[in-house]
Amino acid sequence: MNNKRHVISLLMENKAGALSRVVGLFSARGFNIENLNVAPTQDETISRLTLVTYCDEKLIEQINRSEERRVGK
């Protein structure tokens, strides 16, 4: 496997369980999160999540597709 460092930043609803759903995308695929930061934005209903992981491009594509589907709901 050709793992590279990836920094992912996304905006998510500031609701209970939102962080665990995002982290679950990685743990379900057996990848570790090396660094994780969640911070508020100017909008109280939105938080910014930034994480660092080492994984291959295929996983990053899967994560992006999954998050895009979630945003579309």
Buried (B, 14 or more C-beta within 10 A) or exposed (E): EEEEEBEBEBEBEBEEEBBEEBBEBBEEEEBEBEEBEBEEEEEEEEBBBEBBBBBEEEBBEBBEEBBEEBEEE
